[in-house]
């Protein structure tokens, strides 16, 4: 799965850069590919010492137009 491989490469950078946090946009798209993908990403993050939380926001509620 190319999508998951992309995130694995991003998480590899976390090991080098050690930022305080990482925000991933489009969680809904990840979720639509299956809960297991989101769980895999959370497991990868945890393996690098991070906590993972999925938070869904409808930005239309914040006044941002959506098409």
N, C-alpha and C positions, 0 to 999 in steps of 0.2 A: 504494500500500500504506500504509494508515494507521499501521500499527505502525512502519514504517521512518520515516515522517514525524514521528512522536512522538519518536523518537530523534534525528533531525536537529535538531529544536527543542531538545532537551536539550543536544545538542552545541553549539548556537549559544550557549547560556548559558555553556559552558566558556570561550568566547572572552572573555566579559565578566568572569566570576568568577575564572577561572584557578585552580581548586583543584589541589592536588598530585596527586590521584588521583580516579577515579570507579569505583565498583563497580556492576555491573549484575547483578541477581538474575535467576533463571529463564533462564539461558543455554540449558538443555535445551529450553525452549519456543522460543527463538530458533533453535536448531539444528534443531528439527523443521520449521521453516518453510523450511529450506534453508540449506546452507552458504554460499550466495551472500549471504544476508542478514547473516550474521555477518561475512563478508568485507567487505561494504559498510560496516558499522558500524566495523570496524577501520580501513578506509580513511578514513572521516570523522574518526575520532579522530587518526589519523596526520597528516591535513591540518591539525589544530589543535595539533600538536606533542606528542601523547601516543603512548605505546606501548600496544598492545592485546594482551592474553593471555587465551585462553579456558581456564578451569580448571573442571573438573567435580568436584563433591564430592557424595557421597551423605550427606546430613545424618542419615540413619538410623544411619549408622556412628558418629555423634557422640552418639547417644542421643535424638535428636529424633524424636518419632513422625511417621510419614507415613501418609496415608490414600490 
